[in-house]
Amino acid sequence: MEIRFTTGESPLGSVLVATTDRGICAVSLRESDDGAEEYLRARFPKAEIKRDDAPLKRALGVVQQRISGHKIDHVLPLDLQGTDFQREVWNQLLAIPAGSTRSYLDVAQAINRPKATRAVAQACGANPVAVVVPCHRVVMSDGSIGGYSGLPGVKKALLTAEGALPPSQAQPASGA
């Protein structure tokens, strides 16, 4: 398998976009471009990895716009590699509109597994295409943001950019 990748800047730092012939297989928000190729080699040890900026410029641009909170209808082809359960969760995440959130319980119920909230959270954490499959739109049942396997503050920043957080949550508490 061949994986091509590019990197670019976003309001939240560097973003890596990687594709196979079938579609996007990885999107990662990073502190810098350093280690992007090594990250892909670790994630896809049997793949041939090569940087290929020009052909991926459009996909990178769509991801950058989504990070900035633009509600883009453009559908990117995906090559999601995970378990059947993970893919079922990720497909459910794709149905959450920009500017909206769902709880882990909501997602578990939507896939007819209401007792699988922890497994849903783990599937969100294993999401290989951050922002494109919007795992950041899944929050705790009490409305708190919950965790995000990325850089600190990224989930809150993504939800704020999409207008999904009430003003009281979008602003840091005084003294924070």
Backbone as ProteinMPNN parsed JSONL, in Angstrom:
{"seq_chain_A": "MEIRFTTGESPLGSVLVATTDRGICAVSLRESDDGAEEYLRARFPKAEIKRDDAPLKRALGVVQQRISGHKIDHVLPLDLQGTDFQREVWNQLLAIPAGSTRSYLDVAQAINRPKATRAVAQACGANPVAVVVPCHRVVMSDGSIGGYSGLPGVKKALLTAEGALPPSQAQPASGA", "coords_chain_A": {"N_chain_A": [[0.842, -1.168, 0.0], [0.505, 2.222, -0.783], [1.048, 5.322, 0.741], [0.408, 8.671, 0.557], [1.346, 11.941, 1.615], [0.807, 15.237, 3.022], [1.536, 18.359, 4.616], [0.422, 21.213, 6.464], [-0.289, 24.544, 7.684], [-2.528, 25.51, 10.319], [-5.104, 27.178, 12.25], [-4.776, 25.861, 14.636], [-2.256, 24.827, 14.785], [0.126, 22.676, 13.148], [-1.081, 20.619, 10.484], [-1.542, 17.341, 9.349], [-2.236, 15.537, 6.447], [-3.062, 12.511, 5.032], [-3.243, 10.101, 2.406], [-4.569, 7.151, 0.783], [-4.947, 5.261, -2.241], [-7.675, 4.989, -2.148], [-8.731, 6.97, -0.504], [-8.725, 9.498, 2.135], [-6.703, 8.58, 4.794], [-5.551, 9.345, 7.121], [-5.61, 12.071, 9.355], [-4.036, 14.44, 11.2], [-3.613, 16.594, 13.899], [-0.953, 18.575, 14.847], [1.914, 19.7, 16.765], [4.008, 20.601, 15.22], [5.452, 20.213, 11.892], [7.458, 18.412, 12.178], [8.426, 15.067, 12.405], [6.254, 14.002, 11.039], [6.325, 12.123, 8.911], [7.451, 9.949, 10.25], [5.45, 9.429, 12.125], [3.428, 8.459, 10.421], [4.741, 6.185, 9.411], [4.888, 4.645, 11.733], [2.187, 4.235, 12.237], [1.312, 2.963, 9.926], [2.982, 0.507, 9.257], [3.638, -1.245, 7.128], [3.342, 0.136, 4.825], [4.294, 2.039, 1.907], [5.586, 5.16, 2.249], [5.227, 8.466, 1.178], [5.963, 11.887, 0.623], [3.791, 14.18, -0.946], [2.913, 16.88, -2.007], [1.512, 18.672, -3.931], [-0.726, 17.203, -5.292], [-2.353, 16.786, -3.071], [-3.2, 19.175, -2.181], [-5.818, 20.277, -2.374], [-7.401, 18.611, -0.673], [-6.073, 19.106, 1.755], [-6.664, 21.826, 1.998], [-9.469, 21.754, 2.393], [-9.589, 20.438, 4.866], [-8.188, 22.311, 6.434], [-9.994, 24.465, 6.292], [-12.196, 23.366, 7.608], [-11.111, 23.084, 10.162], [-10.944, 25.737, 10.813], [-13.554, 26.266, 11.28], [-15.362, 26.571, 9.227], [-18.328, 25.679, 7.64], [-18.412, 23.25, 5.584], [-19.686, 21.617, 2.795], [-18.403, 19.845, 1.203], [-17.568, 16.572, 0.517], [-15.115, 14.405, 1.472], [-13.319, 11.671, 0.102], [-12.874, 8.716, 1.995], [-10.623, 6.421, 3.58], [-11.056, 4.477, 5.842], [-9.527, 2.716, 8.313], [-10.116, 0.319, 10.546], [-11.722, -1.484, 13.244], [-14.842, -3.284, 12.74], [-16.738, -2.285, 14.556], [-15.565, 0.209, 15.276], [-15.654, 1.519, 12.764], [-18.407, 1.644, 12.449], [-19.109, 3.413, 14.516], [-17.611, 5.668, 13.668], [-18.894, 6.249, 11.242], [-21.345, 7.05, 12.255], [-20.559, 9.377, 13.535], [-20.009, 10.985, 11.379], [-22.505, 11.824, 10.679], [-23.184, 13.832, 12.399], [-24.025, 17.137, 12.438], [-22.086, 20.092, 11.629], [-21.463, 22.425, 14.209], [-23.073, 21.227, 16.026], [-23.518, 18.935, 18.761], [-23.209, 15.62, 20.154], [-23.82, 13.226, 22.691], [-21.71, 10.67, 24.13], [-23.365, 8.598, 24.878], [-25.609, 9.144, 23.248], [-24.523, 8.499, 20.732], [-23.92, 5.794, 21.136], [-26.516, 4.8, 21.467], [-27.549, 5.386, 18.954], [-26.294, 3.533, 17.357], [-27.469, 1.292, 18.182], [-26.455, 0.161, 20.554], [-26.696, 0.735, 23.466], [-25.343, 0.367, 25.89], [-22.717, 0.648, 25.38], [-21.097, 2.91, 25.835], [-18.482, 3.474, 26.75], [-16.936, 2.036, 24.924], [-17.63, 3.422, 22.63], [-16.44, 5.876, 23.237], [-13.767, 5.045, 23.206], [-13.529, 4.324, 20.516], [-13.86, 6.834, 19.376], [-11.519, 8.02, 20.314], [-9.7, 6.541, 18.866], [-9.991, 7.413, 16.317], [-8.766, 7.872, 13.126], [-8.82, 10.037, 11.418], [-8.958, 12.881, 12.296], [-11.06, 15.729, 12.722], [-12.149, 15.515, 10.051], [-13.678, 13.144, 10.297], [-15.763, 13.846, 12.661], [-14.978, 13.535, 15.644], [-14.619, 15.294, 17.662], [-17.056, 16.438, 18.134], [-18.422, 14.942, 19.933], [-19.521, 14.746, 23.175], [-19.607, 14.712, 26.803], [-22.341, 13.255, 28.675], [-23.316, 15.091, 30.516], [-22.857, 17.44, 29.268], [-20.334, 18.509, 29.457], [-17.082, 18.917, 27.986], [-15.231, 16.755, 27.859], [-12.683, 14.305, 27.018], [-9.983, 14.437, 24.554], [-8.017, 13.09, 22.081], [-5.542, 14.613, 21.311], [-3.79, 17.68, 20.76], [-3.534, 19.811, 23.658], [-6.495, 21.607, 24.455], [-7.554, 21.548, 21.884], [-10.037, 20.276, 21.208], [-11.938, 21.938, 22.439], [-11.364, 24.313, 21.07], [-12.032, 23.594, 18.415], [-14.809, 23.077, 18.684], [-15.649, 25.596, 19.527], [-14.976, 27.143, 17.272], [-16.82, 26.112, 15.47], [-19.12, 27.021, 16.567], [-20.449, 25.516, 18.448], [-20.328, 25.574, 21.177], [-21.762, 26.969, 24.115], [-21.548, 30.465, 25.026], [-20.585, 30.649, 27.687], [-19.004, 28.376, 28.013], [-17.161, 28.613, 25.965], [-15.428, 30.645, 26.586], [-12.503, 30.998, 28.571], [-12.428, 30.312, 32.099], [-12.259, 32.919, 34.595], [-9.045, 33.728, 35.693], [-7.979, 31.434, 34.711]], "CA_chain_A": [[0.0, 0.0, 0.0], [1.23, 3.494, -0.821], [0.407, 6.44, 1.414], [0.976, 9.979, 0.231], [0.952, 12.89, 2.641], [1.229, 16.627, 2.987], [1.293, 19.068, 5.864], [0.184, 22.644, 6.314], [-0.598, 25.254, 8.923], [-3.922, 25.777, 10.652], [-5.174, 27.977, 13.477], [-4.462, 25.02, 15.788], [-0.932, 24.241, 14.606], [0.357, 21.948, 11.903], [-2.034, 19.544, 10.189], [-1.049, 16.331, 8.422], [-3.279, 14.831, 5.71], [-2.472, 11.383, 4.305], [-4.228, 9.367, 1.608], [-4.275, 5.982, -0.029], [-5.674, 5.398, -3.507], [-9.121, 4.981, -1.877], [-9.172, 8.176, 0.185], [-7.948, 9.973, 3.28], [-6.533, 7.535, 5.808], [-5.062, 9.942, 8.367], [-5.529, 13.512, 9.561], [-3.501, 14.598, 12.543], [-3.213, 17.929, 14.323], [0.357, 18.392, 15.452], [2.582, 20.934, 17.162], [4.827, 21.033, 14.08], [5.597, 19.205, 10.839], [8.492, 17.463, 12.568], [7.993, 13.726, 12.745], [5.039, 13.6, 10.321], [6.561, 10.877, 8.181], [7.673, 8.898, 11.242], [4.123, 9.133, 12.654], [2.749, 7.604, 9.441], [5.443, 4.891, 9.37], [4.499, 3.89, 12.923], [0.762, 3.888, 12.111], [1.158, 2.086, 8.764], [4.35, -0.011, 9.118], [3.878, -1.982, 5.888], [3.063, 1.013, 3.684], [5.32, 2.917, 1.336], [5.17, 6.515, 2.619], [5.947, 9.512, 0.444], [5.397, 13.241, 0.635], [3.27, 14.493, -2.275], [2.157, 18.073, -1.65], [0.623, 19.274, -4.939], [-2.006, 16.512, -5.479], [-3.14, 16.77, -1.84], [-3.462, 20.566, -1.795], [-7.263, 20.488, -2.227], [-7.841, 17.934, 0.553], [-5.503, 19.866, 2.861], [-7.438, 23.058, 2.102], [-10.774, 21.447, 2.991], [-9.343, 20.155, 6.281], [-7.851, 23.582, 7.074], [-11.223, 25.247, 6.418], [-13.007, 22.754, 8.673], [-10.472, 23.444, 11.431], [-11.284, 27.144, 11.054], [-14.963, 26.348, 11.62], [-16.216, 26.742, 8.052], [-19.24, 24.555, 7.409], [-18.175, 22.874, 4.191], [-20.439, 20.434, 2.397], [-17.559, 18.986, 0.38], [-17.316, 15.261, 1.104], [-13.821, 13.856, 1.089], [-13.295, 10.198, 0.142], [-12.153, 8.222, 3.169], [-10.168, 5.036, 3.67], [-11.022, 4.29, 7.288], [-9.038, 1.397, 8.69], [-10.397, 0.036, 11.946], [-12.619, -2.624, 13.433], [-16.214, -3.036, 12.297], [-17.371, -1.413, 15.55], [-15.02, 1.554, 15.109], [-16.194, 2.108, 11.537], [-19.814, 1.936, 12.71], [-19.105, 4.65, 15.308], [-17.13, 6.78, 12.838], [-19.967, 6.589, 10.305], [-22.343, 7.803, 13.015], [-19.994, 10.705, 13.778], [-20.131, 11.749, 10.13], [-23.882, 12.336, 10.587], [-23.372, 14.954, 13.331], [-23.778, 18.379, 11.69], [-21.201, 21.109, 12.199], [-22.159, 23.303, 15.135], [-23.888, 20.396, 16.908], [-22.799, 17.901, 19.508], [-23.949, 14.46, 20.643], [-23.108, 12.595, 23.802], [-21.261, 9.299, 23.863], [-24.567, 7.784, 25.004], [-26.394, 9.35, 22.017], [-23.89, 7.729, 19.649], [-24.121, 4.372, 21.454], [-27.914, 4.478, 21.182], [-27.751, 5.473, 17.502], [-25.812, 2.293, 16.735], [-28.201, 0.223, 18.875], [-25.632, -0.443, 21.604], [-26.779, 1.764, 24.499], [-24.428, 0.112, 27.012], [-21.348, 0.684, 24.854], [-20.582, 4.281, 25.812], [-17.013, 3.457, 26.881], [-16.396, 1.57, 23.64], [-17.798, 4.554, 21.71], [-15.378, 6.832, 23.576], [-12.501, 4.488, 22.715], [-13.543, 4.444, 19.052], [-13.595, 8.249, 19.082], [-10.097, 8.232, 20.562], [-8.923, 5.839, 17.837], [-10.325, 8.003, 15.025], [-7.532, 8.223, 12.419], [-8.991, 11.216, 10.554], [-9.479, 13.968, 13.116], [-11.753, 16.848, 12.078], [-12.957, 15.025, 8.929], [-14.653, 12.372, 11.069], [-15.756, 14.828, 13.749], [-15.058, 12.987, 16.995], [-14.646, 16.418, 18.597], [-18.459, 16.805, 18.369], [-18.999, 14.037, 20.925], [-19.26, 15.298, 24.506], [-20.13, 13.941, 27.927], [-23.797, 13.376, 28.847], [-23.629, 16.293, 31.291], [-22.558, 18.609, 28.451], [-18.924, 18.893, 29.525], [-16.384, 18.586, 26.742], [-14.611, 15.435, 27.892], [-11.317, 14.192, 26.514], [-9.69, 14.486, 23.128], [-6.654, 12.599, 21.893], [-4.845, 15.56, 20.456], [-3.108, 18.723, 21.508], [-4.404, 20.405, 24.677], [-7.361, 22.702, 24.029], [-7.99, 21.421, 20.493], [-11.468, 19.96, 21.123], [-12.657, 23.162, 22.776], [-11.157, 25.269, 19.97], [-12.823, 23.139, 17.266], [-16.221, 23.296, 18.993], [-15.855, 27.042, 19.546], [-14.937, 27.617, 15.877], [-18.065, 25.684, 14.825], [-20.255, 27.625, 17.249], [-21.162, 24.46, 19.169], [-20.25, 25.783, 22.617], [-22.38, 28.193, 24.614], [-20.5, 31.443, 25.376], [-20.0, 30.389, 29.007], [-17.978, 27.34, 27.89], [-16.176, 28.997, 24.965], [-14.457, 31.535, 27.23], [-11.877, 30.388, 29.751], [-12.838, 30.879, 33.388], [-11.325, 33.938, 35.053], [-7.913, 33.175, 36.419], [-7.497, 30.206, 34.074]], "C_chain_A": [[0.892, 1.238, 0.0], [0.398, 4.561, -0.129], [1.172, 7.708, 1.07], [0.504, 10.967, 1.288], [1.443, 14.296, 2.33], [0.961, 17.213, 4.361], [1.058, 20.537, 5.547], [-0.145, 23.246, 7.664], [-2.094, 25.442, 9.078], [-3.94, 26.667, 11.888], [-4.797, 27.186, 14.729], [-3.095, 24.35, 15.684], [-0.824, 23.556, 13.259], [-0.698, 20.855, 11.729], [-1.423, 18.642, 9.133], [-2.264, 15.685, 7.77], [-2.59, 13.743, 4.891], [-3.574, 10.608, 3.596], [-3.646, 8.079, 1.041], [-4.965, 6.225, -1.366], [-7.185, 5.478, -3.294], [-9.615, 6.245, -1.189], [-8.27, 8.537, 1.353], [-7.909, 8.887, 4.35], [-6.032, 8.1, 7.134], [-5.124, 11.464, 8.277], [-5.087, 13.676, 11.003], [-3.144, 16.06, 12.779], [-1.959, 17.777, 15.161], [0.934, 19.733, 15.875], [3.41, 21.49, 16.016], [4.837, 19.919, 13.034], [6.614, 18.133, 11.207], [7.883, 16.116, 12.937], [6.754, 13.239, 12.018], [5.23, 12.262, 9.616], [6.753, 9.708, 9.15], [6.343, 8.472, 11.872], [3.397, 8.175, 11.716], [3.41, 6.231, 9.357], [5.065, 4.023, 10.575], [3.048, 3.408, 12.804], [0.514, 2.868, 10.998], [2.52, 1.456, 8.44], [4.643, -0.724, 7.808], [3.7, -1.12, 4.64], [4.316, 1.714, 3.187], [4.8, 4.344, 1.554], [5.953, 7.516, 1.782], [5.196, 10.832, 0.517], [4.991, 13.584, -0.796], [2.338, 15.698, -2.146], [1.125, 18.525, -2.69], [-0.71, 18.529, -5.103], [-2.924, 16.547, -4.246], [-3.526, 18.175, -1.374], [-4.949, 20.818, -1.539], [-7.778, 19.855, -0.934], [-7.32, 18.672, 1.786], [-6.304, 21.15, 3.078], [-8.798, 22.844, 2.743], [-10.606, 21.193, 4.494], [-9.018, 21.456, 7.02], [-9.101, 24.451, 7.268], [-12.121, 24.684, 7.51], [-12.428, 23.087, 10.043], [-10.826, 24.877, 11.807], [-12.771, 27.34, 11.353], [-15.892, 26.574, 10.447], [-17.056, 25.479, 7.847], [-19.214, 24.227, 5.923], [-18.936, 21.599, 3.888], [-19.594, 19.443, 1.613], [-17.254, 17.69, 1.127], [-15.992, 14.744, 0.572], [-13.898, 12.334, 1.101], [-12.413, 9.741, 1.301], [-11.745, 6.767, 2.988], [-9.95, 4.765, 5.155], [-10.628, 2.855, 7.623], [-9.207, 1.215, 10.187], [-11.288, -1.18, 12.033], [-14.004, -2.279, 12.885], [-16.925, -2.083, 13.256], [-16.875, 0.022, 15.401], [-15.596, 2.235, 13.879], [-17.675, 2.455, 11.697], [-19.941, 3.245, 13.507], [-18.694, 5.827, 14.426], [-18.177, 7.194, 11.815], [-21.063, 7.384, 11.003], [-21.849, 9.228, 13.294], [-20.127, 11.591, 12.542], [-21.524, 12.358, 9.968], [-24.137, 13.51, 11.535], [-23.049, 16.253, 12.58], [-22.802, 19.307, 12.407], [-22.028, 22.035, 13.08], [-23.055, 22.559, 16.105], [-22.988, 19.444, 17.678], [-23.77, 16.766, 19.829], [-23.15, 13.902, 21.817], [-22.634, 11.212, 23.357], [-22.451, 8.347, 23.94], [-25.451, 7.921, 23.762], [-25.842, 8.498, 20.877], [-24.102, 6.238, 19.887], [-25.556, 3.952, 21.139], [-28.183, 4.482, 19.675], [-27.265, 4.218, 16.778], [-26.413, 1.057, 17.418], [-27.348, -0.549, 19.877], [-25.574, 0.518, 22.798], [-25.848, 1.555, 25.694], [-22.962, 0.235, 26.604], [-20.737, 2.089, 24.851], [-19.05, 4.334, 25.942], [-16.354, 3.024, 25.575], [-16.539, 2.666, 22.583], [-16.698, 5.582, 21.966], [-14.023, 6.337, 23.075], [-12.414, 4.574, 21.196], [-13.289, 5.892, 18.634], [-12.109, 8.553, 19.255], [-9.205, 7.59, 19.515], [-9.165, 6.401, 16.438], [-9.05, 8.447, 14.294], [-7.623, 9.503, 11.589], [-9.681, 12.338, 11.317], [-10.044, 15.074, 12.236], [-12.65, 16.365, 10.94], [-14.045, 14.095, 9.458], [-14.689, 13.09, 12.416], [-15.955, 14.264, 15.155], [-15.089, 14.1, 18.04], [-16.075, 16.86, 18.922], [-19.153, 15.891, 19.372], [-18.538, 14.502, 22.306], [-19.849, 14.377, 25.572], [-21.641, 14.174, 28.049], [-24.194, 14.619, 29.637], [-23.305, 17.581, 30.539], [-21.111, 19.073, 28.532], [-18.194, 18.314, 28.314], [-15.799, 17.178, 26.746], [-13.229, 15.463, 27.257], [-11.214, 14.277, 25.01], [-8.256, 14.049, 22.962], [-5.952, 13.483, 20.868], [-4.115, 16.556, 21.329], [-4.059, 19.324, 22.537], [-5.222, 21.568, 24.102], [-7.943, 22.577, 22.637], [-9.499, 21.174, 20.393], [-12.297, 21.208, 21.396], [-12.538, 24.184, 21.647], [-11.981, 24.884, 18.74], [-14.312, 23.394, 17.495], [-16.556, 24.783, 19.015], [-15.903, 27.59, 18.122], [-16.222, 27.26, 15.133], [-19.299, 26.323, 15.449], [-21.067, 26.622, 18.054], [-21.134, 24.644, 20.682], [-21.025, 27.029, 23.012], [-21.287, 29.156, 25.057], [-19.846, 31.176, 26.72], [-18.907, 29.323, 28.947], [-16.882, 27.748, 26.929], [-15.083, 29.871, 25.563], [-13.817, 30.83, 28.403], [-12.379, 31.069, 31.016], [-11.82, 31.905, 33.844], [-10.261, 33.282, 35.915], [-7.372, 31.907, 35.788], [-6.465, 30.519, 33.031]], "O_chain_A": [[1.905, 1.289, 0.698], [-0.8, 4.691, -0.378], [2.385, 7.81, 1.258], [-0.609, 10.848, 1.801], [2.34, 14.515, 1.515], [0.242, 16.625, 5.17], [1.451, 21.031, 4.49], [-0.263, 22.537, 8.663], [-2.831, 25.522, 8.095], [-2.899, 26.888, 12.507], [-4.527, 27.778, 15.773], [-2.811, 23.405, 16.42], [-1.599, 23.833, 12.343], [-1.148, 20.249, 12.701], [-0.857, 19.114, 8.147], [-3.219, 15.324, 8.459], [-1.65, 14.02, 4.146], [-4.686, 10.471, 4.106], [-2.439, 7.933, 0.847], [-5.514, 7.305, -1.587], [-7.903, 5.978, -4.16], [-10.8, 6.566, -1.277], [-7.198, 7.96, 1.536], [-8.94, 8.351, 4.755], [-6.081, 7.418, 8.157], [-4.745, 12.062, 7.27], [-5.692, 13.115, 11.916], [-2.462, 16.685, 11.967], [-1.905, 16.953, 16.073], [0.496, 20.782, 15.401], [3.51, 22.706, 15.851], [4.304, 18.831, 13.258], [6.626, 17.058, 10.607], [6.922, 16.054, 13.705], [6.241, 12.166, 12.339], [4.384, 11.374, 9.719], [6.271, 8.605, 8.896], [6.131, 7.286, 12.125], [2.814, 7.188, 12.165], [2.718, 5.219, 9.243], [4.939, 2.805, 10.449], [2.725, 2.297, 13.225], [-0.372, 2.021, 11.105], [3.148, 1.833, 7.45], [5.806, -0.802, 7.41], [3.888, -1.6, 3.522], [5.263, 1.951, 3.937], [3.71, 4.691, 1.099], [7.177, 7.437, 1.681], [3.966, 10.878, 0.478], [5.735, 13.322, -1.742], [1.117, 15.55, -2.173], [-0.036, 18.737, -2.34], [-1.755, 19.177, -5.056], [-4.134, 16.359, -4.369], [-4.108, 18.342, -0.302], [-5.299, 21.506, -0.58], [-8.512, 20.496, -0.182], [-8.055, 18.844, 2.758], [-6.589, 21.519, 4.218], [-9.238, 23.662, 3.55], [-11.398, 21.683, 5.299], [-9.523, 21.679, 8.12], [-9.245, 25.101, 8.303], [-12.74, 25.442, 8.258], [-13.177, 23.346, 10.985], [-10.988, 25.193, 12.986], [-13.202, 28.455, 11.646], [-17.094, 26.753, 10.641], [-16.543, 24.361, 7.881], [-19.907, 24.85, 5.118], [-18.846, 20.619, 4.628], [-20.025, 18.313, 1.38], [-16.738, 17.719, 2.245], [-15.785, 14.661, -0.639], [-14.484, 11.758, 2.018], [-11.348, 10.306, 1.551], [-12.434, 5.989, 2.328], [-8.827, 4.814, 5.657], [-11.321, 1.906, 7.256], [-8.536, 1.864, 10.989], [-11.578, -1.828, 11.028], [-14.296, -1.117, 12.602], [-17.634, -1.176, 12.819], [-17.678, 0.955, 15.401], [-15.985, 3.401, 13.94], [-18.143, 3.449, 11.141], [-20.788, 4.083, 13.197], [-19.352, 6.867, 14.435], [-18.33, 8.385, 11.547], [-21.647, 8.291, 10.41], [-22.639, 10.172, 13.286], [-20.331, 12.8, 12.652], [-21.7, 13.306, 9.202], [-25.204, 14.122, 11.476], [-21.917, 16.443, 12.137], [-22.708, 19.304, 13.635], [-23.157, 22.387, 12.737], [-23.729, 23.182, 16.926], [-21.848, 19.186, 17.291], [-24.988, 16.936, 19.779], [-21.938, 14.099, 21.904], [-23.091, 10.666, 22.353], [-22.541, 7.398, 23.16], [-25.985, 6.925, 23.273], [-26.598, 7.856, 20.147], [-24.426, 5.499, 18.958], [-25.783, 2.867, 20.604], [-28.963, 3.667, 19.182], [-27.771, 3.882, 15.707], [-25.929, -0.063, 17.251], [-27.499, -1.761, 20.03], [-24.51, 1.056, 23.103], [-25.598, 2.502, 26.44], [-22.069, -0.045, 27.403], [-19.949, 2.42, 23.965], [-18.405, 5.162, 25.3], [-15.334, 3.582, 25.171], [-15.663, 2.821, 21.732], [-16.094, 6.097, 21.026], [-13.22, 7.125, 22.576], [-11.35, 4.863, 20.648], [-12.586, 6.146, 17.655], [-11.513, 9.257, 18.44], [-8.08, 8.039, 19.295], [-8.59, 5.902, 15.471], [-8.328, 9.311, 14.793], [-6.604, 9.998, 11.108], [-10.823, 12.699, 11.032], [-9.553, 15.316, 11.134], [-13.81, 16.771, 10.87], [-15.214, 14.246, 9.1], [-13.764, 12.963, 13.219], [-16.99, 14.497, 15.779], [-15.53, 13.883, 19.169], [-16.282, 17.588, 19.892], [-20.346, 16.049, 19.632], [-17.343, 14.634, 22.572], [-20.507, 13.385, 25.258], [-22.153, 15.187, 27.572], [-25.291, 15.145, 29.45], [-23.452, 18.676, 31.081], [-20.697, 19.938, 27.76], [-18.645, 17.344, 27.704], [-15.868, 16.48, 25.734], [-12.679, 16.533, 26.994], [-12.209, 14.202, 24.289], [-7.364, 14.576, 23.627], [-5.802, 13.113, 19.704], [-3.855, 16.295, 22.503], [-5.269, 19.346, 22.314], [-4.703, 22.401, 23.36], [-8.749, 23.415, 22.235], [-10.17, 21.801, 19.574], [-13.246, 21.502, 20.669], [-13.517, 24.85, 21.31], [-12.565, 25.753, 18.092], [-15.002, 23.875, 16.596], [-17.631, 25.184, 18.569], [-16.767, 28.404, 17.798], [-16.668, 28.012, 14.267], [-20.403, 26.184, 14.922], [-22.247, 26.85, 18.317], [-21.846, 23.94, 21.399], [-20.955, 28.044, 22.318], [-20.2, 28.714, 25.429], [-18.657, 31.451, 26.883], [-17.974, 29.36, 29.75], [-15.756, 27.269, 27.063], [-13.942, 29.843, 25.103], [-14.5, 30.137, 29.158], [-12.714, 32.254, 31.006], [-10.638, 31.786, 33.522], [-10.538, 32.412, 36.741], [-6.392, 31.351, 36.284], [-5.942, 29.609, 32.386]]}, "name": "protein", "num_of_chains": 1, "seq": "MEIRFTTGESPLGSVLVATTDRGICAVSLRESDDGAEEYLRARFPKAEIKRDDAPLKRALGVVQQRISGHKIDHVLPLDLQGTDFQREVWNQLLAIPAGSTRSYLDVAQAINRPKATRAVAQACGANPVAVVVPCHRVVMSDGSIGGYSGLPGVKKALLTAEGALPPSQAQPASGA"}
